[in-house]
Amino acid sequence: MTAAPATSTNRPAATRVLRMVASGLLALLVTIFSVMVVPAHAQKAQRGKSAPAKEATSEAAAAPAAGTITPTTSGPVQVAEISTIPIPAIAARAWISIDAVTGQVVASFNPDMKIEPASLTKIMTAYVAFNALKQKRLTLEQDVNVSQTAWKTRGSRMFIEPRKPVTVDEVLKGVIIQSGNDASVAIAEAVAGNEAAFATLMNQQAQALGMTNTNFLNSTGLPDPEHVTTVRDLSTLARHMVLDHAEYFPYYSTREFTYNKIKQTNRNRLLWADPSVDGMKTGYTEAAGYCLVATAHRGDRRVITVIVGSSSTATRAEDSLKLMNWTFQNFETIKLFDKGHPAVEARVWEGKTEVANLGTLEPLWLTVPRGKAGDVKPVAKRPEPLFAPLEQGQKVGTLTLTINDRMLMTRPLEVLESVERAGFFGRMADKVKMWFGKK
């Protein structure tokens, strides 16, 4: 008898073996698919609103080494609240002191009480006019048409007249140095056509700067119950004037000028009392009392003070200088992180690199009580997990700066260098690590 070929007798067994191998391969593919898909869904949920990412908190790199104050009820505390130095006695209805570099409030009293700004209004008048100069809608050399309305405006004057030549430069000096109401109306008409339209621009600018408790009705500060602001909003405006219009800021340190053969003197007496003072504006109405926004530059620091409701020109000048000196002497502004210096390193998934440097793109300054720099604790909060791609400047959390668990400042935590997305195998390797809980 001839034996049958082995392949014929063993074919059913071989088929079973092949089916088993195929089944095993299918199971392996399902497992790989699960490893790849589930983390991908988790990634989408983390990026979406339906499933917020778990937030990771870590300490960032170590930081370098008798009056009345309005306590902070929410947000960052005023710097004086963590100081043992007594607040100077200030005889005013409301006041505030801020550091112009950091924007932090050092101390304040009634910072959000609605007050009439009087001629402090003219800081915004000048700010909007400076905007027009930057936008080339005006030039300093061009003539300003003086209307009958501007000429007849009551109150302080620079003595412009209809049909008498006057330039934008001269009118701005009249607004800032002499505090002329006639000049304020004239520049308002030059920028916007009429004062009502200019007041609309003032309010739009106020909202853009975050002056949430301010409403302007005119360019002069002449009294009106609905023409109001706060010392906090005025300090915000003053800081932006310094930062946004540095090229025009020297107007505020000019002590006098002559127009129409009349010498006109700056009403800010601090320009003569302290050489570091280089602005900014006085004001007075019966309802507002005597007011002064003042600023001084000493070394790397600039301090801005706002005082409203003083009883006399002498008192407002004396208290402004007292508050300014107290702020300079008892507080300091330190650089915590230089430009692009990482505050923290974070694990990044599915990227060409595993670590992202996080911090602030610009240098980070902080105002603290003198001698307290070593007590600053930076804490970074960021989403976890963090996925590539990440763009430079992308905001991925917050950086909070505290002393004794009291928050002084919070800033967005930014990506300092872009992290590109990894290739297929790099992403798959990270997905497997995430699946098994590995870092």
C-alpha positions as CSV (number, residue, x, y, z in Angstrom):
1,M,0.0,0.0,0.0
2,T,1.3,3.3,-0.9
3,A,1.3,5.9,1.9
4,A,-0.7,9.0,1.5
5,P,1.3,12.3,1.3
6,A,1.8,14.0,4.7
7,T,0.4,17.2,3.5
8,S,-3.0,15.6,2.8
9,T,-3.4,13.8,6.2
10,N,-2.2,16.9,8.3
11,R,-4.2,19.7,6.4
12,P,-6.9,20.1,9.1
13,A,-4.3,20.5,11.8
14,A,-2.4,23.1,9.8
15,T,-5.6,25.0,9.2
16,R,-6.2,25.1,13.0
17,V,-2.7,26.3,13.6
18,L,-3.1,29.1,11.1
19,R,-6.4,30.1,12.7
20,M,-4.8,30.3,16.1
21,V,-2.0,32.5,14.8
22,A,-4.4,34.8,13.1
23,S,-6.5,35.0,16.2
24,G,-3.4,35.9,18.2
25,L,-2.4,38.6,15.7
26,L,-5.9,40.1,15.8
27,A,-5.8,40.2,19.6
28,L,-2.4,41.9,19.5
29,L,-3.6,44.5,17.0
30,V,-6.7,45.2,19.2
31,T,-4.3,45.8,22.2
32,I,-2.1,48.1,20.2
33,F,-5.1,50.0,18.9
34,S,-6.4,50.4,22.5
35,V,-3.1,51.7,23.7
36,M,-3.1,54.2,20.9
37,V,-6.7,55.3,21.0
38,V,-7.5,55.6,24.7
39,P,-4.7,58.1,25.5
40,A,-5.6,60.0,22.3
41,H,-9.2,60.3,23.7
42,A,-7.8,61.4,27.0
43,Q,-5.7,64.0,25.2
44,K,-8.7,65.4,23.4
45,A,-10.7,65.5,26.6
46,Q,-7.8,67.4,28.3
47,R,-7.8,70.0,25.6
48,G,-11.6,70.3,25.5
49,K,-14.0,71.8,28.0
50,S,-15.9,68.7,28.8
51,A,-13.1,67.1,30.9
52,P,-10.7,69.6,32.4
53,A,-7.2,68.6,32.9
54,K,-5.9,67.8,36.4
55,E,-3.8,70.7,37.5
56,A,-0.3,70.2,38.7
57,T,1.1,72.6,41.3
58,S,4.8,72.9,41.8
59,E,7.1,75.4,43.5
60,A,9.1,77.4,40.9
61,A,12.7,78.2,41.0
62,A,13.7,80.0,44.2
63,A,13.4,83.8,44.1
64,P,16.5,86.0,44.6
65,A,17.6,86.7,47.6
66,A,0.0,105.2,61.4
67,G,-2.1,106.0,58.6
68,T,-5.2,104.1,57.3
69,I,-5.0,101.5,54.6
70,T,-7.9,99.9,52.7
71,P,-7.3,96.1,53.1
72,T,-7.5,94.0,50.0
73,T,-10.6,91.8,49.9
74,S,-9.8,89.6,46.9
75,G,-7.0,89.1,44.5
76,P,-3.4,90.2,45.2
77,V,-2.9,92.0,48.5
78,Q,-1.5,95.5,48.7
79,V,2.2,95.3,49.4
80,A,1.9,97.3,52.7
81,E,-0.4,94.6,54.1
82,I,2.6,92.3,54.6
83,S,4.8,95.0,56.0
84,T,5.2,96.1,59.6
85,I,6.0,99.7,58.6
86,P,3.3,102.1,59.6
87,I,1.3,103.9,56.9
88,P,1.9,107.7,56.9
89,A,-1.1,109.9,57.9
90,I,-2.6,111.3,54.7
91,A,-5.3,114.0,55.1
92,A,-7.3,113.3,51.9
93,R,-10.6,111.8,50.9
94,A,-8.9,109.0,48.9
95,W,-5.4,108.2,47.9
96,I,-3.2,105.5,46.4
97,S,0.5,104.7,45.8
98,I,1.6,102.2,43.1
99,D,4.9,101.0,41.7
100,A,4.8,101.9,38.0
101,V,7.2,99.1,37.0
102,T,5.0,96.3,38.4
103,G,1.7,98.0,38.6
104,Q,1.2,96.7,42.2
105,V,-0.7,98.8,44.7
106,V,1.6,99.5,47.6
107,A,-1.1,101.1,49.8
108,S,-4.4,102.9,49.4
109,F,-7.4,104.5,51.1
110,N,-10.8,104.4,49.5
111,P,-9.3,103.4,46.1
112,D,-12.6,102.6,44.5
113,M,-14.7,105.4,45.9
114,K,-16.3,107.5,43.1
115,I,-14.9,111.0,43.0
116,E,-14.9,114.0,40.7
117,P,-11.5,114.1,39.0
118,A,-11.5,117.9,38.3
119,S,-8.5,118.8,36.0
120,L,-7.0,115.3,36.5
121,T,-9.4,114.6,33.7
122,K,-6.8,116.3,31.4
123,I,-4.5,113.3,31.8
124,M,-6.9,111.4,29.6
125,T,-7.4,114.4,27.3
126,A,-3.7,114.4,26.7
127,Y,-3.5,110.6,26.4
128,V,-6.2,110.5,23.6
129,A,-4.4,113.4,21.8
130,F,-1.1,111.6,22.0
131,N,-2.8,108.6,20.5
132,A,-3.9,110.8,17.6
133,L,-0.3,112.0,17.2
134,K,1.0,108.4,17.1
135,Q,-1.6,107.5,14.5
136,K,-0.6,110.5,12.3
137,R,-4.0,112.1,12.6
138,L,-2.3,115.1,14.1
139,T,1.1,116.7,14.0
140,L,2.7,118.9,16.6
141,E,3.3,121.6,14.0
142,Q,-0.1,121.9,12.6
143,D,-2.4,124.8,13.5
144,V,-5.5,124.3,15.7
145,N,-8.7,126.0,14.8
146,V,-9.9,127.8,18.0
147,S,-13.7,127.8,18.0
148,Q,-16.0,130.2,19.8
149,T,-16.9,127.3,22.1
150,A,-13.2,126.7,23.1
151,W,-12.6,130.4,23.5
152,K,-15.6,130.9,25.8
153,T,-14.9,127.8,28.0
154,R,-15.0,128.9,31.7
155,G,-12.4,128.2,34.2
156,S,-8.6,128.1,33.9
157,R,-7.2,129.4,30.5
158,M,-4.2,129.5,28.3
159,F,-5.7,132.5,26.5
160,I,-6.1,131.1,23.0
161,E,-8.3,133.2,20.6
162,P,-10.3,132.5,17.4
163,R,-8.3,133.3,14.2
164,K,-5.1,133.6,16.2
165,P,-2.5,131.0,15.2
166,V,-1.8,128.2,17.8
167,T,-0.2,124.9,17.1
168,V,-1.0,121.4,18.5
169,D,2.3,121.6,20.5
170,E,1.3,124.9,22.1
171,V,-2.2,123.7,22.9
172,L,-0.9,120.5,24.5
173,K,1.4,122.7,26.7
174,G,-1.7,124.7,27.6
175,V,-3.5,121.5,28.6
176,I,-0.7,120.0,30.6
177,I,1.3,122.9,32.0
178,Q,-1.3,125.6,32.4
179,S,-4.3,123.2,32.8
180,G,-6.3,125.4,30.4
181,N,-9.9,124.5,29.8
182,D,-9.9,126.5,26.6
183,A,-6.9,124.4,25.4
184,S,-8.6,121.2,26.4
185,V,-11.7,121.9,24.3
186,A,-9.6,123.1,21.4
187,I,-7.6,119.8,21.3
188,A,-10.8,117.8,21.7
189,E,-12.2,119.5,18.7
190,A,-9.0,119.0,16.7
191,V,-9.1,115.3,17.4
192,A,-12.8,114.4,17.2
193,G,-14.6,117.4,15.8
194,N,-16.5,118.3,19.0
195,E,-16.1,117.7,22.7
196,A,-19.0,115.2,23.0
197,A,-17.4,112.9,20.4
198,F,-14.0,113.3,22.1
199,A,-15.6,112.3,25.4
200,T,-16.7,109.1,23.7
201,L,-13.1,108.4,22.7
202,M,-12.0,109.1,26.3
203,N,-14.5,106.5,27.7
204,Q,-13.5,104.0,25.1
205,Q,-9.9,104.4,26.0
206,A,-10.8,104.2,29.7
207,Q,-12.4,100.8,29.2
208,A,-9.5,99.6,27.1
209,L,-7.1,100.5,30.0
210,G,-9.3,98.7,32.6
211,M,-10.7,101.9,34.2
212,T,-13.9,100.2,35.1
213,N,-15.3,102.9,37.5
214,T,-14.7,105.9,35.3
215,N,-17.1,108.0,33.2
216,F,-16.0,111.1,31.3
217,L,-18.4,113.8,30.0
218,N,-16.0,116.4,29.0
219,S,-12.3,117.1,28.3
220,T,-11.8,119.7,31.0
221,G,-13.0,118.2,34.3
222,L,-15.6,120.9,34.8
223,P,-18.0,119.5,37.5
224,D,-20.8,117.2,36.7
225,P,-22.3,114.5,39.0
226,E,-21.8,111.9,36.3
227,H,-18.3,112.8,35.5
228,V,-16.5,110.5,37.9
229,T,-13.5,108.2,38.4
230,T,-11.5,106.6,41.3
231,V,-8.0,107.0,42.5
232,R,-7.3,103.4,41.4
233,D,-8.4,104.2,37.9
234,L,-6.4,107.4,37.8
235,S,-3.3,105.5,38.9
236,T,-3.9,103.0,36.1
237,L,-4.2,105.9,33.6
238,A,-1.1,107.6,34.9
239,R,1.0,104.4,34.6
240,H,-0.2,103.9,31.0
241,M,0.7,107.5,30.2
242,V,4.3,106.8,31.4
243,L,4.5,103.5,29.6
244,D,2.6,104.2,26.4
245,H,3.6,107.7,25.6
246,A,7.1,108.0,26.9
247,E,8.1,110.3,24.0
248,Y,5.6,112.9,25.0
249,F,5.9,112.5,28.8
250,P,8.5,115.4,29.0
251,Y,5.6,117.8,28.7
252,Y,4.7,116.9,32.3
253,S,8.1,118.0,33.7
254,T,8.1,121.4,31.8
255,R,7.9,124.1,34.5
256,E,6.7,127.0,32.3
257,F,6.0,128.2,28.8
258,T,5.0,131.5,27.2
259,Y,2.0,131.9,24.8
260,N,0.4,135.2,23.7
261,K,3.2,137.0,25.6
262,I,1.9,135.5,28.8
263,K,4.3,133.3,30.9
264,Q,2.4,130.3,32.3
265,T,3.7,128.2,35.1
266,N,3.2,124.5,35.9
267,R,0.9,124.1,38.9
268,N,2.7,121.0,40.1
269,R,4.9,122.4,42.9
270,L,6.6,119.1,43.4
271,L,8.6,119.8,40.3
272,W,10.5,122.4,42.3
273,A,10.5,120.5,45.6
274,D,12.1,117.2,44.5
275,P,14.3,116.8,41.4
276,S,13.2,113.2,41.0
277,V,9.6,114.3,40.4
278,D,8.8,114.6,36.7
279,G,5.0,114.9,36.5
280,M,2.1,114.7,36.5
281,K,-1.1,116.8,37.0
282,T,-3.0,119.0,39.5
283,G,-6.7,119.6,39.9
284,Y,-9.3,121.5,41.9
285,T,-13.0,122.1,42.1
286,E,-15.1,122.8,45.1
287,A,-16.6,119.4,45.0
288,A,-13.3,117.5,44.3
289,G,-11.1,119.5,46.6
290,Y,-7.4,119.8,45.9
291,C,-6.1,116.9,43.9
292,L,-2.7,115.7,42.6
293,V,-1.4,112.9,40.5
294,A,2.4,112.8,41.1
295,T,5.2,110.6,39.9
296,A,8.9,110.3,40.6
297,H,11.7,108.3,39.0
298,R,14.6,107.2,41.3
299,G,17.1,104.7,39.9
300,D,15.3,101.7,38.3
301,R,12.0,102.5,40.1
302,R,9.1,104.8,39.4
303,V,6.3,105.5,41.9
304,I,2.9,107.1,41.2
305,T,0.7,108.6,43.9
306,V,-2.8,110.0,43.6
307,I,-4.4,112.2,46.2
308,V,-7.9,113.7,46.0
309,G,-9.9,115.8,48.4
310,S,-7.1,117.6,50.2
311,S,-7.8,120.9,51.9
312,S,-5.2,123.1,50.2
313,T,-2.5,123.2,47.6
314,A,0.1,123.0,50.3
315,T,-1.5,119.9,51.9
316,R,-1.8,118.0,48.6
317,A,1.9,118.7,47.8
318,E,3.1,117.8,51.3
319,D,1.1,114.6,51.5
320,S,2.0,113.5,48.0
321,L,5.7,113.9,48.7
322,K,5.3,112.1,52.1
323,L,3.5,109.2,50.5
324,M,6.0,109.0,47.7
325,N,9.1,109.1,50.0
326,W,7.5,106.4,52.2
327,T,7.0,104.1,49.2
328,F,10.5,104.5,47.9
329,Q,12.1,104.1,51.3
330,N,10.2,101.1,52.7
331,F,9.7,99.0,49.6
332,E,11.8,97.7,46.7
333,T,11.2,96.3,43.3
334,I,13.2,93.2,42.5
335,K,13.7,91.2,39.3
336,L,12.6,87.6,40.0
337,F,13.2,86.1,36.6
338,D,15.1,87.6,33.6
339,K,13.7,87.5,30.1
340,G,13.1,83.9,29.0
341,H,14.5,82.5,32.3
342,P,12.5,79.3,33.2
343,A,10.5,79.4,36.4
344,V,9.7,75.7,36.1
345,E,10.3,72.7,33.9
346,A,7.3,70.5,32.9
347,R,7.0,67.0,31.4
348,V,5.6,67.3,27.9
349,W,4.0,64.3,26.1
350,E,4.2,63.4,22.4
351,G,6.9,66.1,21.7
352,K,10.3,65.9,20.2
353,T,11.6,66.8,23.6
354,E,10.3,65.6,26.9
355,V,10.7,68.8,28.9
356,A,9.1,72.2,28.3
357,N,10.6,75.4,29.9
358,L,7.8,77.5,31.4
359,G,8.0,81.0,32.8
360,T,7.4,84.6,31.4
361,L,8.7,85.9,28.1
362,E,9.4,89.3,29.6
363,P,11.4,90.0,32.8
364,L,9.3,89.5,35.9
365,W,9.6,92.2,38.5
366,L,7.9,92.2,41.9
367,T,7.5,95.0,44.6
368,V,8.0,93.7,48.1
369,P,8.7,95.2,51.6
370,R,12.3,96.1,51.8
371,G,14.4,93.1,53.0
372,K,11.7,90.6,52.1
373,A,13.0,89.5,48.7
374,G,14.2,86.1,50.1
375,D,10.7,85.3,51.4
376,V,9.1,85.3,48.0
377,K,7.7,81.9,47.0
378,P,6.8,81.4,43.3
379,V,4.3,78.6,42.7
380,A,3.5,77.4,39.2
381,K,0.1,75.8,38.3
382,R,-0.3,74.0,35.0
383,P,-2.5,71.4,33.3
384,E,-1.4,67.7,33.6
385,P,-0.8,66.1,31.2
386,L,0.8,68.7,28.9
387,F,0.8,67.7,25.2
388,A,2.9,68.9,22.2
389,P,2.8,70.8,20.1
390,L,3.5,73.9,22.2
391,E,4.1,77.3,20.7
392,Q,6.4,79.9,22.3
393,G,4.3,82.3,24.3
394,Q,1.4,79.9,24.7
395,K,-0.2,80.3,28.1
396,V,-0.4,76.9,29.9
397,G,-1.1,77.9,33.5
398,T,-0.4,80.5,36.1
399,L,2.6,81.7,38.1
400,T,1.7,83.0,41.5
401,L,4.1,84.9,43.8
402,T,3.5,84.9,47.5
403,I,5.0,85.9,50.8
404,N,3.8,84.0,53.9
405,D,1.0,82.5,51.7
406,R,-0.3,86.0,50.8
407,M,-0.6,86.5,47.1
408,L,1.3,89.5,45.7
409,M,1.0,88.8,42.0
410,T,-0.2,86.3,39.5
411,R,1.0,86.1,35.9
412,P,0.3,83.7,33.0
413,L,2.7,80.8,32.8
414,E,4.1,80.9,29.2
415,V,6.0,78.4,27.1
416,L,9.5,79.8,26.6
417,E,10.6,77.6,23.7
418,S,8.3,75.9,21.2
419,V,8.0,72.1,21.4
420,E,7.3,70.4,18.1
421,R,5.1,67.3,17.9
422,A,7.0,64.0,17.7
423,G,6.8,61.6,14.8
424,F,4.5,58.5,14.8
425,F,6.8,56.2,16.7
426,G,7.7,58.9,19.3
427,R,4.0,59.6,19.9
428,M,3.2,55.9,20.1
429,A,6.0,55.3,22.7
430,D,4.5,58.1,24.9
431,K,1.0,56.7,24.5
432,V,2.3,53.3,25.8
433,K,4.1,55.0,28.7
434,M,0.9,56.9,29.6
435,W,-1.1,53.7,29.3
436,F,1.1,52.0,31.8
437,G,1.4,55.1,34.0
438,K,5.1,55.7,33.3
439,K,6.8,59.1,33.2
